[in-house]
Amino acid sequence: MIRNEQVIISEGVKLLTEKLGSVETEFFIFALKRDLFDYTEWRKEYFENTYKDGEASQFDNFLNSAAKHFPQNSFGLDE
């Protein structure tokens, strides 16, 4: 079951603050908002670049696994 958005946001900020500290967490959030960061697009590019040339089967395995767990979401990877 997917948790409520507010719970996920709170946990994410808590983890960022524990790892980066409060000032760097603020910079991180500001940078994402300033640049209109698109996590889905970043993830798509990351996986496309990570699993090139001979490693496509790992990428295919990831996509198949994700599709089984979240069939309602394409993760932006099929655009």
mmCIF file of the N, C-alpha and C atoms, coordinates in Angstrom:
data_MODEL
# 
_entry.id   MODEL 
# 
loop_
_atom_site.group_PDB 
_atom_site.id 
_atom_site.type_symbol 
_atom_site.label_atom_id 
_atom_site.label_alt_id 
_atom_site.label_comp_id 
_atom_site.label_asym_id 
_atom_site.label_entity_id 
_atom_site.label_seq_id 
_atom_site.pdbx_PDB_ins_code 
_atom_site.Cartn_x 
_atom_site.Cartn_y 
_atom_site.Cartn_z 
_atom_site.occupancy 
_atom_site.B_iso_or_equiv 
_atom_site.pdbx_formal_charge 
_atom_site.auth_seq_id 
_atom_site.auth_comp_id 
_atom_site.auth_asym_id 
_atom_site.auth_atom_id 
_atom_site.pdbx_PDB_model_num 
ATOM 1   N N  . MET A 1 1  ? 0.838  -1.183 0.000   1.00 0.00 ? 1  MET A N  1 
ATOM 2   C CA . MET A 1 1  ? 0.000  0.000  0.000   1.00 0.00 ? 1  MET A CA 1 
ATOM 3   C C  . MET A 1 1  ? 0.887  1.251  0.000   1.00 0.00 ? 1  MET A C  1 
ATOM 4   N N  . ILE A 1 2  ? 0.586  2.160  -0.864  1.00 0.00 ? 2  ILE A N  1 
ATOM 5   C CA . ILE A 1 2  ? 1.347  3.405  -0.959  1.00 0.00 ? 2  ILE A CA 1 
ATOM 6   C C  . ILE A 1 2  ? 0.912  4.340  0.166   1.00 0.00 ? 2  ILE A C  1 
ATOM 7   N N  . ARG A 1 3  ? 1.917  4.920  0.811   1.00 0.00 ? 3  ARG A N  1 
ATOM 8   C CA . ARG A 1 3  ? 1.622  5.827  1.921   1.00 0.00 ? 3  ARG A CA 1 
ATOM 9   C C  . ARG A 1 3  ? 1.160  7.186  1.403   1.00 0.00 ? 3  ARG A C  1 
ATOM 10  N N  . ASN A 1 4  ? 0.536  7.905  2.266   1.00 0.00 ? 4  ASN A N  1 
ATOM 11  C CA . ASN A 1 4  ? 0.018  9.234  1.951   1.00 0.00 ? 4  ASN A CA 1 
ATOM 12  C C  . ASN A 1 4  ? 1.173  10.183 1.597   1.00 0.00 ? 4  ASN A C  1 
ATOM 13  N N  . GLU A 1 5  ? 0.900  11.105 0.696   1.00 0.00 ? 5  GLU A N  1 
ATOM 14  C CA . GLU A 1 5  ? 1.922  12.022 0.177   1.00 0.00 ? 5  GLU A CA 1 
ATOM 15  C C  . GLU A 1 5  ? 2.613  12.810 1.280   1.00 0.00 ? 5  GLU A C  1 
ATOM 16  N N  . GLN A 1 6  ? 1.861  13.297 2.238   1.00 0.00 ? 6  GLN A N  1 
ATOM 17  C CA . GLN A 1 6  ? 2.442  14.094 3.324   1.00 0.00 ? 6  GLN A CA 1 
ATOM 18  C C  . GLN A 1 6  ? 3.414  13.271 4.164   1.00 0.00 ? 6  GLN A C  1 
ATOM 19  N N  . VAL A 1 7  ? 3.088  12.000 4.404   1.00 0.00 ? 7  VAL A N  1 
ATOM 20  C CA . VAL A 1 7  ? 3.973  11.123 5.170   1.00 0.00 ? 7  VAL A CA 1 
ATOM 21  C C  . VAL A 1 7  ? 5.281  10.913 4.407   1.00 0.00 ? 7  VAL A C  1 
ATOM 22  N N  . ILE A 1 8  ? 5.187  10.697 3.109   1.00 0.00 ? 8  ILE A N  1 
ATOM 23  C CA . ILE A 1 8  ? 6.374  10.485 2.281   1.00 0.00 ? 8  ILE A CA 1 
ATOM 24  C C  . ILE A 1 8  ? 7.244  11.741 2.258   1.00 0.00 ? 8  ILE A C  1 
ATOM 25  N N  . ILE A 1 9  ? 6.628  12.896 2.103   1.00 0.00 ? 9  ILE A N  1 
ATOM 26  C CA . ILE A 1 9  ? 7.376  14.157 2.096   1.00 0.00 ? 9  ILE A CA 1 
ATOM 27  C C  . ILE A 1 9  ? 8.071  14.372 3.437   1.00 0.00 ? 9  ILE A C  1 
ATOM 28  N N  . SER A 1 10 ? 7.349  14.148 4.519   1.00 0.00 ? 10 SER A N  1 
ATOM 29  C CA . SER A 1 10 ? 7.938  14.330 5.853   1.00 0.00 ? 10 SER A CA 1 
ATOM 30  C C  . SER A 1 10 ? 9.123  13.400 6.069   1.00 0.00 ? 10 SER A C  1 
ATOM 31  N N  . GLU A 1 11 ? 8.978  12.147 5.672   1.00 0.00 ? 11 GLU A N  1 
ATOM 32  C CA . GLU A 1 11 ? 10.068 11.194 5.831   1.00 0.00 ? 11 GLU A CA 1 
ATOM 33  C C  . GLU A 1 11 ? 11.258 11.571 4.946   1.00 0.00 ? 11 GLU A C  1 
ATOM 34  N N  . GLY A 1 12 ? 10.986 12.021 3.732   1.00 0.00 ? 12 GLY A N  1 
ATOM 35  C CA . GLY A 1 12 ? 12.065 12.441 2.832   1.00 0.00 ? 12 GLY A CA 1 
ATOM 36  C C  . GLY A 1 12 ? 12.839 13.616 3.382   1.00 0.00 ? 12 GLY A C  1 
ATOM 37  N N  . VAL A 1 13 ? 12.143 14.610 3.902   1.00 0.00 ? 13 VAL A N  1 
ATOM 38  C CA . VAL A 1 13 ? 12.818 15.783 4.474   1.00 0.00 ? 13 VAL A CA 1 
ATOM 39  C C  . VAL A 1 13 ? 13.617 15.366 5.705   1.00 0.00 ? 13 VAL A C  1 
ATOM 40  N N  . LYS A 1 14 ? 13.056 14.469 6.514   1.00 0.00 ? 14 LYS A N  1 
ATOM 41  C CA . LYS A 1 14 ? 13.776 13.983 7.692   1.00 0.00 ? 14 LYS A CA 1 
ATOM 42  C C  . LYS A 1 14 ? 15.075 13.292 7.278   1.00 0.00 ? 14 LYS A C  1 
ATOM 43  N N  . LEU A 1 15 ? 15.003 12.426 6.273   1.00 0.00 ? 15 LEU A N  1 
ATOM 44  C CA . LEU A 1 15 ? 16.205 11.720 5.806   1.00 0.00 ? 15 LEU A CA 1 
ATOM 45  C C  . LEU A 1 15 ? 17.235 12.676 5.220   1.00 0.00 ? 15 LEU A C  1 
ATOM 46  N N  . LEU A 1 16 ? 16.754 13.634 4.418   1.00 0.00 ? 16 LEU A N  1 
ATOM 47  C CA . LEU A 1 16 ? 17.677 14.627 3.856   1.00 0.00 ? 16 LEU A CA 1 
ATOM 48  C C  . LEU A 1 16 ? 18.356 15.424 4.965   1.00 0.00 ? 16 LEU A C  1 
ATOM 49  N N  . THR A 1 17 ? 17.588 15.826 5.956   1.00 0.00 ? 17 THR A N  1 
ATOM 50  C CA . THR A 1 17 ? 18.140 16.623 7.051   1.00 0.00 ? 17 THR A CA 1 
ATOM 51  C C  . THR A 1 17 ? 19.158 15.820 7.851   1.00 0.00 ? 17 THR A C  1 
ATOM 52  N N  . GLU A 1 18 ? 18.866 14.540 8.071   1.00 0.00 ? 18 GLU A N  1 
ATOM 53  C CA . GLU A 1 18 ? 19.822 13.694 8.798   1.00 0.00 ? 18 GLU A CA 1 
ATOM 54  C C  . GLU A 1 18 ? 21.134 13.553 8.020   1.00 0.00 ? 18 GLU A C  1 
ATOM 55  N N  . LYS A 1 19 ? 21.035 13.446 6.709   1.00 0.00 ? 19 LYS A N  1 
ATOM 56  C CA . LYS A 1 19 ? 22.230 13.226 5.878   1.00 0.00 ? 19 LYS A CA 1 
ATOM 57  C C  . LYS A 1 19 ? 22.958 14.532 5.550   1.00 0.00 ? 19 LYS A C  1 
ATOM 58  N N  . LEU A 1 20 ? 22.199 15.576 5.209   1.00 0.00 ? 20 LEU A N  1 
ATOM 59  C CA . LEU A 1 20 ? 22.800 16.824 4.729   1.00 0.00 ? 20 LEU A CA 1 
ATOM 60  C C  . LEU A 1 20 ? 22.853 17.933 5.776   1.00 0.00 ? 20 LEU A C  1 
ATOM 61  N N  . GLY A 1 21 ? 22.000 17.852 6.765   1.00 0.00 ? 21 GLY A N  1 
ATOM 62  C CA . GLY A 1 21 ? 21.837 18.962 7.692   1.00 0.00 ? 21 GLY A CA 1 
ATOM 63  C C  . GLY A 1 21 ? 20.755 19.893 7.171   1.00 0.00 ? 21 GLY A C  1 
ATOM 64  N N  . SER A 1 22 ? 20.266 20.754 8.035   1.00 0.00 ? 22 SER A N  1 
ATOM 65  C CA . SER A 1 22 ? 19.118 21.584 7.657   1.00 0.00 ? 22 SER A CA 1 
ATOM 66  C C  . SER A 1 22 ? 19.446 22.611 6.577   1.00 0.00 ? 22 SER A C  1 
ATOM 67  N N  . VAL A 1 23 ? 20.628 23.213 6.622   1.00 0.00 ? 23 VAL A N  1 
ATOM 68  C CA . VAL A 1 23 ? 20.978 24.248 5.642   1.00 0.00 ? 23 VAL A CA 1 
ATOM 69  C C  . VAL A 1 23 ? 21.123 23.639 4.245   1.00 0.00 ? 23 VAL A C  1 
ATOM 70  N N  . GLU A 1 24 ? 21.862 22.532 4.127   1.00 0.00 ? 24 GLU A N  1 
ATOM 71  C CA . GLU A 1 24 ? 22.047 21.917 2.817   1.00 0.00 ? 24 GLU A CA 1 
ATOM 72  C C  . GLU A 1 24 ? 20.741 21.312 2.293   1.00 0.00 ? 24 GLU A C  1 
ATOM 73  N N  . THR A 1 25 ? 19.884 20.844 3.193   1.00 0.00 ? 25 THR A N  1 
ATOM 74  C CA . THR A 1 25 ? 18.573 20.351 2.764   1.00 0.00 ? 25 THR A CA 1 
ATOM 75  C C  . THR A 1 25 ? 17.771 21.479 2.138   1.00 0.00 ? 25 THR A C  1 
ATOM 76  N N  . GLU A 1 26 ? 17.818 22.660 2.744   1.00 0.00 ? 26 GLU A N  1 
ATOM 77  C CA . GLU A 1 26 ? 17.125 23.816 2.187   1.00 0.00 ? 26 GLU A CA 1 
ATOM 78  C C  . GLU A 1 26 ? 17.684 24.179 0.814   1.00 0.00 ? 26 GLU A C  1 
ATOM 79  N N  . PHE A 1 27 ? 19.009 24.155 0.674   1.00 0.00 ? 27 PHE A N  1 
ATOM 80  C CA . PHE A 1 27 ? 19.626 24.432 -0.627  1.00 0.00 ? 27 PHE A CA 1 
ATOM 81  C C  . PHE A 1 27 ? 19.184 23.411 -1.673  1.00 0.00 ? 27 PHE A C  1 
ATOM 82  N N  . PHE A 1 28 ? 19.142 22.149 -1.267  1.00 0.00 ? 28 PHE A N  1 
ATOM 83  C CA . PHE A 1 28 ? 18.732 21.070 -2.170  1.00 0.00 ? 28 PHE A CA 1 
ATOM 84  C C  . PHE A 1 28 ? 17.300 21.295 -2.658  1.00 0.00 ? 28 PHE A C  1 
ATOM 85  N N  . ILE A 1 29 ? 16.392 21.556 -1.741  1.00 0.00 ? 29 ILE A N  1 
ATOM 86  C CA . ILE A 1 29 ? 14.990 21.769 -2.110  1.00 0.00 ? 29 ILE A CA 1 
ATOM 87  C C  . ILE A 1 29 ? 14.853 23.007 -2.982  1.00 0.00 ? 29 ILE A C  1 
ATOM 88  N N  . PHE A 1 30 ? 15.552 24.073 -2.628  1.00 0.00 ? 30 PHE A N  1 
ATOM 89  C CA . PHE A 1 30 ? 15.511 25.295 -3.431  1.00 0.00 ? 30 PHE A CA 1 
ATOM 90  C C  . PHE A 1 30 ? 16.008 25.033 -4.847  1.00 0.00 ? 30 PHE A C  1 
ATOM 91  N N  . ALA A 1 31 ? 17.105 24.278 -4.975  1.00 0.00 ? 31 ALA A N  1 
ATOM 92  C CA . ALA A 1 31 ? 17.667 23.985 -6.300  1.00 0.00 ? 31 ALA A CA 1 
ATOM 93  C C  . ALA A 1 31 ? 16.673 23.192 -7.145  1.00 0.00 ? 31 ALA A C  1 
ATOM 94  N N  . LEU A 1 32 ? 15.997 22.234 -6.538  1.00 0.00 ? 32 LEU A N  1 
ATOM 95  C CA . LEU A 1 32 ? 15.004 21.458 -7.277  1.00 0.00 ? 32 LEU A CA 1 
ATOM 96  C C  . LEU A 1 32 ? 13.863 22.341 -7.764  1.00 0.00 ? 32 LEU A C  1 
ATOM 97  N N  . LYS A 1 33 ? 13.396 23.218 -6.902  1.00 0.00 ? 33 LYS A N  1 
ATOM 98  C CA . LYS A 1 33 ? 12.298 24.101 -7.284  1.00 0.00 ? 33 LYS A CA 1 
ATOM 99  C C  . LYS A 1 33 ? 12.744 25.145 -8.312  1.00 0.00 ? 33 LYS A C  1 
ATOM 100 N N  . ARG A 1 34 ? 13.937 25.691 -8.124  1.00 0.00 ? 34 ARG A N  1 
ATOM 101 C CA . ARG A 1 34 ? 14.441 26.734 -9.018  1.00 0.00 ? 34 ARG A CA 1 
ATOM 102 C C  . ARG A 1 34 ? 14.606 26.208 -10.440 1.00 0.00 ? 34 ARG A C  1 
ATOM 103 N N  . ASP A 1 35 ? 15.139 25.007 -10.556 1.00 0.00 ? 35 ASP A N  1 
ATOM 104 C CA . ASP A 1 35 ? 15.414 24.434 -11.867 1.00 0.00 ? 35 ASP A CA 1 
ATOM 105 C C  . ASP A 1 35 ? 14.234 23.651 -12.431 1.00 0.00 ? 35 ASP A C  1 
ATOM 106 N N  . LEU A 1 36 ? 13.118 23.669 -11.723 1.00 0.00 ? 36 LEU A N  1 
ATOM 107 C CA . LEU A 1 36 ? 11.949 22.885 -12.126 1.00 0.00 ? 36 LEU A CA 1 
ATOM 108 C C  . LEU A 1 36 ? 12.370 21.442 -12.426 1.00 0.00 ? 36 LEU A C  1 
ATOM 109 N N  . PHE A 1 37 ? 13.109 20.876 -11.486 1.00 0.00 ? 37 PHE A N  1 
ATOM 110 C CA . PHE A 1 37 ? 13.661 19.535 -11.595 1.00 0.00 ? 37 PHE A CA 1 
ATOM 111 C C  . PHE A 1 37 ? 12.562 18.520 -11.867 1.00 0.00 ? 37 PHE A C  1 
ATOM 112 N N  . ASP A 1 38 ? 12.751 17.711 -12.884 1.00 0.00 ? 38 ASP A N  1 
ATOM 113 C CA . ASP A 1 38 ? 11.799 16.671 -13.241 1.00 0.00 ? 38 ASP A CA 1 
ATOM 114 C C  . ASP A 1 38 ? 12.434 15.319 -12.921 1.00 0.00 ? 38 ASP A C  1 
ATOM 115 N N  . TYR A 1 39 ? 12.100 14.779 -11.752 1.00 0.00 ? 39 TYR A N  1 
ATOM 116 C CA . TYR A 1 39 ? 12.707 13.525 -11.311 1.00 0.00 ? 39 TYR A CA 1 
ATOM 117 C C  . TYR A 1 39 ? 12.442 12.396 -12.299 1.00 0.00 ? 39 TYR A C  1 
ATOM 118 N N  . THR A 1 40 ? 11.241 12.340 -12.859 1.00 0.00 ? 40 THR A N  1 
ATOM 119 C CA . THR A 1 40 ? 10.905 11.272 -13.801 1.00 0.00 ? 40 THR A CA 1 
ATOM 120 C C  . THR A 1 40 ? 11.803 11.342 -15.033 1.00 0.00 ? 40 THR A C  1 
ATOM 121 N N  . GLU A 1 41 ? 12.029 12.532 -15.546 1.00 0.00 ? 41 GLU A N  1 
ATOM 122 C CA . GLU A 1 41 ? 12.908 12.691 -16.711 1.00 0.00 ? 41 GLU A CA 1 
ATOM 123 C C  . GLU A 1 41 ? 14.349 12.350 -16.351 1.00 0.00 ? 41 GLU A C  1 
ATOM 124 N N  . TRP A 1 42 ? 14.786 12.790 -15.166 1.00 0.00 ? 42 TRP A N  1 
ATOM 125 C CA . TRP A 1 42 ? 16.142 12.474 -14.720 1.00 0.00 ? 42 TRP A CA 1 
ATOM 126 C C  . TRP A 1 42 ? 16.320 10.961 -14.617 1.00 0.00 ? 42 TRP A C  1 
ATOM 127 N N  . ARG A 1 43 ? 15.349 10.285 -14.019 1.00 0.00 ? 43 ARG A N  1 
ATOM 128 C CA . ARG A 1 43 ? 15.429 8.839  -13.844 1.00 0.00 ? 43 ARG A CA 1 
ATOM 129 C C  . ARG A 1 43 ? 15.457 8.129  -15.194 1.00 0.00 ? 43 ARG A C  1 
ATOM 130 N N  . LYS A 1 44 ? 14.652 8.617  -16.129 1.00 0.00 ? 44 LYS A N  1 
ATOM 131 C CA . LYS A 1 44 ? 14.626 8.034  -17.474 1.00 0.00 ? 44 LYS A CA 1 
ATOM 132 C C  . LYS A 1 44 ? 16.007 8.143  -18.112 1.00 0.00 ? 44 LYS A C  1 
ATOM 133 N N  . GLU A 1 45 ? 16.584 9.332  -18.076 1.00 0.00 ? 45 GLU A N  1 
ATOM 134 C CA . GLU A 1 45 ? 17.914 9.538  -18.662 1.00 0.00 ? 45 GLU A CA 1 
ATOM 135 C C  . GLU A 1 45 ? 18.972 8.725  -17.920 1.00 0.00 ? 45 GLU A C  1 
ATOM 136 N N  . TYR A 1 46 ? 18.872 8.658  -16.605 1.00 0.00 ? 46 TYR A N  1 
ATOM 137 C CA . TYR A 1 46 ? 19.837 7.900  -15.817 1.00 0.00 ? 46 TYR A CA 1 
ATOM 138 C C  . TYR A 1 46 ? 19.832 6.431  -16.227 1.00 0.00 ? 46 TYR A C  1 
ATOM 139 N N  . PHE A 1 47 ? 18.654 5.824  -16.296 1.00 0.00 ? 47 PHE A N  1 
ATOM 140 C CA . PHE A 1 47 ? 18.582 4.411  -16.637 1.00 0.00 ? 47 PHE A CA 1 
ATOM 141 C C  . PHE A 1 47 ? 18.955 4.161  -18.099 1.00 0.00 ? 47 PHE A C  1 
ATOM 142 N N  . GLU A 1 48 ? 18.581 5.061  -18.975 1.00 0.00 ? 48 GLU A N  1 
ATOM 143 C CA . GLU A 1 48 ? 18.963 4.888  -20.376 1.00 0.00 ? 48 GLU A CA 1 
ATOM 144 C C  . GLU A 1 48 ? 20.480 4.928  -20.529 1.00 0.00 ? 48 GLU A C  1 
ATOM 145 N N  . ASN A 1 49 ? 21.142 5.811  -19.798 1.00 0.00 ? 49 ASN A N  1 
ATOM 146 C CA . ASN A 1 49 ? 22.596 5.927  -19.888 1.00 0.00 ? 49 ASN A CA 1 
ATOM 147 C C  . ASN A 1 49 ? 23.321 4.841  -19.097 1.00 0.00 ? 49 ASN A C  1 
ATOM 148 N N  . THR A 1 50 ? 22.723 4.373  -18.021 1.00 0.00 ? 50 THR A N  1 
ATOM 149 C CA . THR A 1 50 ? 23.360 3.369  -17.172 1.00 0.00 ? 50 THR A CA 1 
ATOM 150 C C  . THR A 1 50 ? 23.356 2.002  -17.818 1.00 0.00 ? 50 THR A C  1 
ATOM 151 N N  . TYR A 1 51 ? 22.293 1.659  -18.501 1.00 0.00 ? 51 TYR A N  1 
ATOM 152 C CA . TYR A 1 51 ? 22.138 0.301  -19.010 1.00 0.00 ? 51 TYR A CA 1 
ATOM 153 C C  . TYR A 1 51 ? 22.272 0.217  -20.522 1.00 0.00 ? 51 TYR A C  1 
ATOM 154 N N  . LYS A 1 52 ? 23.238 0.930  -21.067 1.00 0.00 ? 52 LYS A N  1 
ATOM 155 C CA . LYS A 1 52 ? 23.511 0.870  -22.503 1.00 0.00 ? 52 LYS A CA 1 
ATOM 156 C C  . LYS A 1 52 ? 24.522 -0.233 -22.790 1.00 0.00 ? 52 LYS A C  1 
ATOM 157 N N  . ASP A 1 53 ? 24.566 -0.643 -24.036 1.00 0.00 ? 53 ASP A N  1 
ATOM 158 C CA . ASP A 1 53 ? 25.616 -1.533 -24.542 1.00 0.00 ? 53 ASP A CA 1 
ATOM 159 C C  . ASP A 1 53 ? 25.840 -2.779 -23.693 1.00 0.00 ? 53 ASP A C  1 
ATOM 160 N N  . GLY A 1 54 ? 25.049 -3.811 -23.957 1.00 0.00 ? 54 GLY A N  1 
ATOM 161 C CA . GLY A 1 54 ? 25.266 -5.089 -23.314 1.00 0.00 ? 54 GLY A CA 1 
ATOM 162 C C  . GLY A 1 54 ? 24.639 -5.239 -21.946 1.00 0.00 ? 54 GLY A C  1 
ATOM 163 N N  . GLU A 1 55 ? 24.138 -4.175 -21.397 1.00 0.00 ? 55 GLU A N  1 
ATOM 164 C CA . GLU A 1 55 ? 23.507 -4.262 -20.093 1.00 0.00 ? 55 GLU A CA 1 
ATOM 165 C C  . GLU A 1 55 ? 22.004 -4.037 -20.205 1.00 0.00 ? 55 GLU A C  1 
ATOM 166 N N  . ALA A 1 56 ? 21.488 -4.120 -21.401 1.00 0.00 ? 56 ALA A N  1 
ATOM 167 C CA . ALA A 1 56 ? 20.069 -3.864 -21.617 1.00 0.00 ? 56 ALA A CA 1 
ATOM 168 C C  . ALA A 1 56 ? 19.202 -4.843 -20.851 1.00 0.00 ? 56 ALA A C  1 
ATOM 169 N N  . SER A 1 57 ? 19.664 -6.073 -20.664 1.00 0.00 ? 57 SER A N  1 
ATOM 170 C CA . SER A 1 57 ? 18.843 -7.047 -19.954 1.00 0.00 ? 57 SER A CA 1 
ATOM 171 C C  . SER A 1 57 ? 18.588 -6.609 -18.514 1.00 0.00 ? 57 SER A C  1 
ATOM 172 N N  . GLN A 1 58 ? 19.559 -5.951 -17.876 1.00 0.00 ? 58 GLN A N  1 
ATOM 173 C CA . GLN A 1 58 ? 19.342 -5.442 -16.517 1.00 0.00 ? 58 GLN A CA 1 
ATOM 174 C C  . GLN A 1 58 ? 18.267 -4.367 -16.523 1.00 0.00 ? 58 GLN A C  1 
ATOM 175 N N  . PHE A 1 59 ? 18.312 -3.495 -17.523 1.00 0.00 ? 59 PHE A N  1 
ATOM 176 C CA . PHE A 1 59 ? 17.306 -2.449 -17.644 1.00 0.00 ? 59 PHE A CA 1 
ATOM 177 C C  . PHE A 1 59 ? 15.935 -3.061 -17.902 1.00 0.00 ? 59 PHE A C  1 
ATOM 178 N N  . ASP A 1 60 ? 15.877 -4.049 -18.792 1.00 0.00 ? 60 ASP A N  1 
ATOM 179 C CA . ASP A 1 60 ? 14.615 -4.734 -19.070 1.00 0.00 ? 60 ASP A CA 1 
ATOM 180 C C  . ASP A 1 60 ? 14.079 -5.407 -17.810 1.00 0.00 ? 60 ASP A C  1 
ATOM 181 N N  . ASN A 1 61 ? 14.957 -6.028 -17.032 1.00 0.00 ? 61 ASN A N  1 
ATOM 182 C CA . ASN A 1 61 ? 14.537 -6.657 -15.782 1.00 0.00 ? 61 ASN A CA 1 
ATOM 183 C C  . ASN A 1 61 ? 13.955 -5.628 -14.822 1.00 0.00 ? 61 ASN A C  1 
ATOM 184 N N  . PHE A 1 62 ? 14.591 -4.455 -14.751 1.00 0.00 ? 62 PHE A N  1 
ATOM 185 C CA . PHE A 1 62 ? 14.073 -3.390 -13.898 1.00 0.00 ? 62 PHE A CA 1 
ATOM 186 C C  . PHE A 1 62 ? 12.682 -2.973 -14.346 1.00 0.00 ? 62 PHE A C  1 
ATOM 187 N N  . LEU A 1 63 ? 12.513 -2.737 -15.644 1.00 0.00 ? 63 LEU A N  1 
ATOM 188 C CA . LEU A 1 63 ? 11.217 -2.307 -16.158 1.00 0.00 ? 63 LEU A CA 1 
ATOM 189 C C  . LEU A 1 63 ? 10.141 -3.357 -15.923 1.00 0.00 ? 63 LEU A C  1 
ATOM 190 N N  . ASN A 1 64 ? 10.471 -4.619 -16.159 1.00 0.00 ? 64 ASN A N  1 
ATOM 191 C CA . ASN A 1 64 ? 9.499  -5.689 -15.948 1.00 0.00 ? 64 ASN A CA 1 
ATOM 192 C C  . ASN A 1 64 ? 9.097  -5.788 -14.487 1.00 0.00 ? 64 ASN A C  1 
ATOM 193 N N  . SER A 1 65 ? 10.061 -5.679 -13.605 1.00 0.00 ? 65 SER A N  1 
ATOM 194 C CA . SER A 1 65 ? 9.782  -5.729 -12.178 1.00 0.00 ? 65 SER A CA 1 
ATOM 195 C C  . SER A 1 65 ? 8.908  -4.548 -11.757 1.00 0.00 ? 65 SER A C  1 
ATOM 196 N N  . ALA A 1 66 ? 9.245  -3.361 -12.242 1.00 0.00 ? 66 ALA A N  1 
ATOM 197 C CA . ALA A 1 66 ? 8.467  -2.168 -11.908 1.00 0.00 ? 66 ALA A CA 1 
ATOM 198 C C  . ALA A 1 66 ? 7.047  -2.281 -12.436 1.00 0.00 ? 66 ALA A C  1 
ATOM 199 N N  . ALA A 1 67 ? 6.890  -2.799 -13.637 1.00 0.00 ? 67 ALA A N  1 
ATOM 200 C CA . ALA A 1 67 ? 5.559  -2.935 -14.233 1.00 0.00 ? 67 ALA A CA 1 
ATOM 201 C C  . ALA A 1 67 ? 4.698  -3.914 -13.442 1.00 0.00 ? 67 ALA A C  1 
ATOM 202 N N  . LYS A 1 68 ? 5.311  -4.957 -12.902 1.00 0.00 ? 68 LYS A N  1 
ATOM 203 C CA . LYS A 1 68 ? 4.558  -5.926 -12.098 1.00 0.00 ? 68 LYS A CA 1 
ATOM 204 C C  . LYS A 1 68 ? 4.094  -5.314 -10.789 1.00 0.00 ? 68 LYS A C  1 
ATOM 205 N N  . HIS A 1 69 ? 4.945  -4.482 -10.195 1.00 0.00 ? 69 HIS A N  1 
ATOM 206 C CA . HIS A 1 69 ? 4.609  -3.887 -8.904  1.00 0.00 ? 69 HIS A CA 1 
ATOM 207 C C  . HIS A 1 69 ? 3.707  -2.665 -9.031  1.00 0.00 ? 69 HIS A C  1 
ATOM 208 N N  . PHE A 1 70 ? 3.839  -1.936 -10.128 1.00 0.00 ? 70 PHE A N  1 
ATOM 209 C CA . PHE A 1 70 ? 3.073  -0.705 -10.329 1.00 0.00 ? 70 PHE A CA 1 
ATOM 210 C C  . PHE A 1 70 ? 2.508  -0.669 -11.745 1.00 0.00 ? 70 PHE A C  1 
ATOM 211 N N  . PRO A 1 71 ? 1.572  -1.566 -12.066 1.00 0.00 ? 71 PRO A N  1 
ATOM 212 C CA . PRO A 1 71 ? 1.074  -1.653 -13.447 1.00 0.00 ? 71 PRO A CA 1 
ATOM 213 C C  . PRO A 1 71 ? 0.374  -0.398 -13.938 1.00 0.00 ? 71 PRO A C  1 
ATOM 214 N N  . GLN A 1 72 ? -0.082 0.456  -13.043 1.00 0.00 ? 72 GLN A N  1 
ATOM 215 C CA . GLN A 1 72 ? -0.789 1.664  -13.450 1.00 0.00 ? 72 GLN A CA 1 
ATOM 216 C C  . GLN A 1 72 ? 0.145  2.805  -13.813 1.00 0.00 ? 72 GLN A C  1 
ATOM 217 N N  . ASN A 1 73 ? 1.455  2.623  -13.647 1.00 0.00 ? 73 ASN A N  1 
ATOM 218 C CA . ASN A 1 73 ? 2.393  3.724  -13.839 1.00 0.00 ? 73 ASN A CA 1 
ATOM 219 C C  . ASN A 1 73 ? 3.492  3.314  -14.812 1.00 0.00 ? 73 ASN A C  1 
ATOM 220 N N  . SER A 1 74 ? 3.720  4.131  -15.822 1.00 0.00 ? 74 SER A N  1 
ATOM 221 C CA . SER A 1 74 ? 4.782  3.822  -16.791 1.00 0.00 ? 74 SER A CA 1 
ATOM 222 C C  . SER A 1 74 ? 6.132  4.349  -16.339 1.00 0.00 ? 74 SER A C  1 
ATOM 223 N N  . PHE A 1 75 ? 6.176  5.113  -15.240 1.00 0.00 ? 75 PHE A N  1 
ATOM 224 C CA . PHE A 1 75 ? 7.398  5.710  -14.725 1.00 0.00 ? 75 PHE A CA 1 
ATOM 225 C C  . PHE A 1 75 ? 8.024  6.686  -15.709 1.00 0.00 ? 75 PHE A C  1 
ATOM 226 N N  . GLY A 1 76 ? 7.305  7.084  -16.751 1.00 0.00 ? 76 GLY A N  1 
ATOM 227 C CA . GLY A 1 76 ? 7.859  8.022  -17.718 1.00 0.00 ? 76 GLY A CA 1 
ATOM 228 C C  . GLY A 1 76 ? 8.953  7.427  -18.573 1.00 0.00 ? 76 GLY A C  1 
ATOM 229 N N  . LEU A 1 77 ? 9.125  6.100  -18.534 1.00 0.00 ? 77 LEU A N  1 
ATOM 230 C CA . LEU A 1 77 ? 10.229 5.484  -19.243 1.00 0.00 ? 77 LEU A CA 1 
ATOM 231 C C  . LEU A 1 77 ? 9.866  5.034  -20.644 1.00 0.00 ? 77 LEU A C  1 
ATOM 232 N N  . ASP A 1 78 ? 8.617  5.145  -21.014 1.00 0.00 ? 78 ASP A N  1 
ATOM 233 C CA . ASP A 1 78 ? 8.222  4.680  -22.336 1.00 0.00 ? 78 ASP A CA 1 
ATOM 234 C C  . ASP A 1 78 ? 7.877  5.824  -23.284 1.00 0.00 ? 78 ASP A C  1 
ATOM 235 N N  . GLU A 1 79 ? 8.291  7.006  -22.941 1.00 0.00 ? 79 GLU A N  1 
ATOM 236 C CA . GLU A 1 79 ? 7.978  8.176  -23.764 1.00 0.00 ? 79 GLU A CA 1 
ATOM 237 C C  . GLU A 1 79 ? 8.888  8.233  -24.976 1.00 0.00 ? 79 GLU A C  1 
# 
